[in-house]
């Protein structure tokens, strides 16, 4: 026996469990004869059976109740409700059958899964043909076009005819295909189960409101959005979304240069222990490769933006399994998450060169290092308090005082004024750091957000913190203190020796 304090014991329980070989969780502590393995299995199966029944009841409540018409005139819809109940009874009879003879499992899990997908419209997606250069989508009013209206490229792949083969009409194959997963049925699915439906209201009902930042709902951006759009905030079931995108190589070998860009949506209504779980991410778009879409990512975002506009203006009729009622579900995109190059693609501001900082904008303080051959961004004392002693430290900071105030980030209204002559999906003809007008400004609330774009913590950790630690500790191949750096420090007058 070994005595430990409470916290260490708790850590051991979390990591190792109560006992590695202890399996009798249902009947532990009983003085009677311990149940056999089959009894324990039957107990677990009955629990699973109950949960499946509960899910089916949620689904058929949705099918039986078709919205406001049932509340207004239940008699006219009784036959429809009866049909739904008959479906339920037939399904349950089939579910009790075994998967195959002498099998100890029944068809319940398989039937529920397939029927659930049927009710949701399945995991369907739509294929949208794209210009091979990413100029436009053959979609909406240009669905039947054969060539790109911008660059003149053909919609179809062109194959050279083989004289040895028989002459036959070649089958047309699109040169590039965008996969679009409609958002509305996936948001509706979050409310089809009474459990997930309650979680979607957690930020309003169960969140601790003590001024501490634990959830996006505690942040100033969320609160400011609620103040500006009180009608949207009135119903806590309305969904706040974050958008994230980055490129990845789908092949295991890095010898092949291929970049596919998935676009994910994250429902921020969920509690902190669920909001960033992979199963709660909503795949919205798969942008094909082999090259990064760059600033043309907005072209591929058109179906998503159109759907987001509809969800903001009209919403979608949704069944809430926790209240057994229909409501008009609305959604809003409140921020994006990306790395720094992705920030440029999503926002339209170039994150390279002299004016790389999107927050400082045209007031970015930068200097070209002649030996290191890169831009350096300094003069960060502007963000210190006005009376901070480092502002007057001339010995440590390039021999000058710092009396300037911190730059003020441009608001959405100011950005639109600067880009008033630039059209959506078209490059900025005036040049400069603004490469385009972001398609997100087509959302009528986007310009009013306090924080439109976020950087993901993984890249900040790897590119900033690791470099600082590696330099301070002098780690080989990880330190930024090299020969060229020392020459630049000498040239800047910071370390003359």
Phi, psi and omega in degrees: 000138181227128182269136177224164177283172188300317184294320180294319178298318179298318178298318180296319180296319181292318185281318188250345184083176182294312179202129187303325185258013184272114185241357188266054187290333183286321187244021182293143178088353181282144177277340181284176179299132182292137183294155179286170180298323181294323178295316178299319179297320180296322178297315179296322181294324180291325177296314178299319179300319180294318180295323178294320177299319181296319179295318179297320178299320177299316182296314184285334170299320179293318181288321182291320180265112187262024176111209187291336182299326182291321179291328181279322184214080185292329183295318181294338184253007182297323179296320179295320178294322178296321177298320178296320179292323177297319176302317181299313181297316180297321181294320181292325176297317179293326182293334181285344180288152179283153179297320174208163183305137179067014177275139181274359178250145176260183186274006189302310184297318181294316182295317180299315181300311182292320180290325178299316179295323179297316179295328182277357187083011178074175177274056187281155173216164181246138176267126179238120180289146183231154171298137181300338178264003178074023182281325185202166173254140173275081195207155178063238184282353178248024185295329185262004179293151181254337181229156179290133181282355180257308185250353178078009180289148180287147178290336189250155174289138181253121179246138178289139182288139178262115184295338181284335181275158178293144181285120178214150181298122182293144178282128182288136178226127182297141181286332180207136185231126173267131174262123181241122178260108182306139187277324188303309180298333180283327173289323177297325181297329181296339181254003182282337176255139182296331181287308180292330178297320177293323179296329180289348177251008185300320185298338181257325188268312190251354182292136176283122185252077182243014178088354179271150184267101178239344189210153177307333179293340178277350186278157182295327181299316179295313182295320178295322178297319179295324180290323182282333182230070184296330180294321177292321184285346184297325180257112182294347179283343176299137193264131169262130186241148168244146181247135179225141180207145175196160180271151175214156179268116183286351181261149183289333180270140179273001178288339181262121179273100182215130184231118174249138184246104170278148177243120182250150172241139184239117178284113184282355180294332186292156178292164187301327183281357179239335192297327182255018174284140185300324183292347179261359174286144180250111177286123185253315183221147167238105183273122186289161178267205007273354181250159177295142179291340180059222180290347178277009177299334179297329179300317182283342182278354186304314179299320179294316181296321178299318180291323177295324177295319178294322179290334178279318186277313186248329184076189179219138181293123188227142177266126178264109184292337181284330179252353181060036181225157174268150176210166180267104183278130175240161182215152179218142176267118187253351178188169172238158177230128182198174169277182188292317175297322177295329175304317181296317181295323184277324185269331183096351179267128181290126179262031177232155172088203189295323183247056188281340184277116180288342179277314178288330178064228182285355178261017179295132180261108185225160180213139179274125179271118187289329181271317179284344178058051177203164177276141178239136183245116188233203178058046179277001176293348178297337182270356178285159174304152186300327183262016181289140186292335180291339179296332182257008181277102182271341183284321185270343188232076168057021172070029179213157176283165174232101183249001181282154176270165181290145178296148178261122180300145180289138176281167178299324180294320179292323179295318179295326177294322179291331184250026186294335179266003180257131180270158176295149178066013179234137179296150179289114183290339181280350179072203182083189183292335176279110183270340182192170169263118186299141180293342179296338178289353172288341173281124191295342180264351188297321182291344183266358181285143178285322183227103185273328186229138178238153173260140182282145187292334183298315181289327177294320179296315184284320188269340182247299187294317180297323179292321179295312181297317180297324179286316181295320182273353179066037181288135182295135180068358178242351180274141175270002179272091181235184185298315181294324178296319181294324177294320178293320177298320179293319181292326179283347180083013182276324178225086187296331183281000000 
